[in-house]
Amino acid sequence: MERSTTQDRPAVNITRHYPVSPEKIWRAWTDPQALVQWFGPDPAGVVSIADVDLRVGGRYHIQFGVPGQETHDVSGNYLEVEPHRRLVFDWCWKSTPERVSLVTLAFKPSGAGTELVFVHERFFDQAARDGHNQGWAGAFLKLDKLLAPAWSAA
């Protein structure tokens, strides 16, 4: 019974097509130097910590926010690591460690670019889902800029 309840929980689903290789998108999600360039929803936001131990069972830790405002602190474990194809990790805010959700990324070659399929699921409730949906929307705007053709040529 609990299994179906978990599956029925709200999720954030985002699909993007980028005119770059899966390797470039993979790097944006897994290289700390790339993460600090886009992670977090606020255009004025700064990533102060981006630690990545990219292996199954390895951990990540990201701290971000707008200077002088609330700092957001998230971490988790990598559950699946298939370079340039699939990345799965759990997601846990420092402020609510009892609420663990799941993020799945699929990188699919598509024409001259890559389709990124992003799913964040297993939220505690609809309010948590809505907050994450808003946050991811802002973060993806920043990722879109980072992966624009001008950046990929650099």
C-alpha positions in Angstrom: 0.0 0.0 0.0 2.8 2.5 0.9 4.4 1.8 -2.5 1.4 3.1 -4.4 1.2 6.1 -2.1 4.8 7.0 -2.9 4.2 6.7 -6.7 1.1 8.9 -6.4 3.0 11.8 -4.8 3.5 14.9 -6.9 6.6 15.3 -9.1 8.4 18.0 -11.1 8.9 16.9 -14.8 11.1 19.1 -17.1 12.2 18.2 -20.6 14.7 20.4 -22.4 16.5 20.1 -25.7 20.0 21.6 -25.9 22.1 22.1 -29.0 25.1 20.5 -27.3 26.4 17.0 -26.6 25.3 14.9 -23.7 28.8 15.3 -22.3 28.4 19.1 -21.9 25.1 18.7 -20.1 26.5 15.9 -17.9 29.4 18.2 -17.0 27.0 21.0 -16.0 25.4 18.6 -13.5 28.5 16.8 -12.2 31.4 19.2 -12.2 31.6 21.5 -9.2 33.1 24.3 -11.3 30.2 24.1 -13.7 27.5 23.8 -10.9 28.6 27.1 -9.3 27.8 28.8 -12.6 24.1 28.0 -12.7 22.8 26.1 -9.6 19.9 27.8 -7.7 16.9 29.6 -8.9 17.8 33.3 -8.2 19.7 35.2 -10.9 21.6 36.9 -8.1 22.3 33.7 -6.3 25.7 32.4 -5.5 26.8 28.8 -4.9 29.1 28.8 -1.9 29.7 25.0 -1.7 29.6 22.5 -4.5 31.2 19.2 -3.5 30.7 16.1 -5.7 31.9 12.5 -5.2 30.5 11.2 -8.5 30.1 7.5 -8.0 27.4 5.1 -6.9 27.2 5.6 -3.1 29.2 8.9 -3.4 27.7 12.1 -1.9 27.1 15.6 -3.1 26.6 18.8 -1.1 25.5 22.1 -2.5 25.0 25.3 -0.6 23.5 28.3 -2.4 21.5 31.5 -1.9 21.5 35.3 -2.4 24.1 37.0 -0.3 22.5 38.5 2.8 19.4 36.3 2.5 18.6 32.7 3.4 21.2 30.1 2.5 19.9 26.8 1.1 21.8 23.6 1.8 21.1 20.3 0.0 22.9 17.0 -0.1 22.4 13.4 -1.0 23.8 10.2 -2.4 24.3 9.2 -6.0 22.2 6.0 -6.6 23.0 5.6 -10.4 25.8 7.0 -12.4 25.9 6.2 -16.1 28.2 8.9 -17.6 26.5 11.0 -20.2 23.3 8.8 -20.1 21.7 8.7 -16.6 22.1 10.2 -13.2 20.0 9.4 -10.2 20.4 10.9 -6.7 18.4 11.4 -3.6 17.8 15.0 -2.4 17.6 16.1 1.2 17.5 19.7 2.6 19.6 20.2 5.7 16.5 22.0 7.2 14.2 18.9 6.7 16.4 15.8 6.8 13.4 13.5 7.3 12.1 14.4 3.8 14.1 12.7 1.1 13.1 13.0 -2.5 14.5 11.6 -5.7 16.0 13.2 -8.8 16.5 11.4 -12.1 18.2 12.8 -15.2 18.3 11.1 -18.5 20.5 12.4 -21.3 19.3 11.4 -24.7 21.1 12.2 -28.0 18.6 14.0 -30.2 19.5 15.3 -33.7 22.4 17.7 -33.3 21.9 18.0 -29.6 20.6 16.3 -26.5 17.3 15.9 -24.8 17.5 16.2 -21.1 14.6 14.6 -19.2 14.5 15.7 -15.5 12.2 14.2 -12.9 12.2 15.2 -9.2 9.7 13.0 -7.3 8.7 11.6 -4.0 7.9 15.0 -2.4 6.5 15.1 1.1 3.4 17.0 -0.1 2.0 19.2 -2.9 3.4 22.4 -1.2 7.0 20.9 -1.3 6.5 20.0 -5.0 5.2 23.5 -5.8 8.2 25.1 -4.1 10.7 22.8 -5.9 8.9 23.4 -9.2 9.4 27.1 -8.8 13.0 26.7 -7.8 13.9 24.3 -10.6 12.2 26.7 -13.1 14.6 29.4 -12.1 17.6 27.1 -12.1 16.8 25.8 -15.5 16.7 29.3 -16.9 20.2 29.7 -15.7 21.2 26.3 -17.1 19.7 27.2 -20.4 21.9 30.3 -20.6 24.9 28.3 -19.7 24.3 25.7 -22.4 23.5 28.3 -25.1 25.4 27.8 -28.3 27.7 30.8 -27.5 28.8 29.0 -24.3 29.2 25.6 -25.9 31.6 27.0 -28.5 33.9 28.3 -25.7 
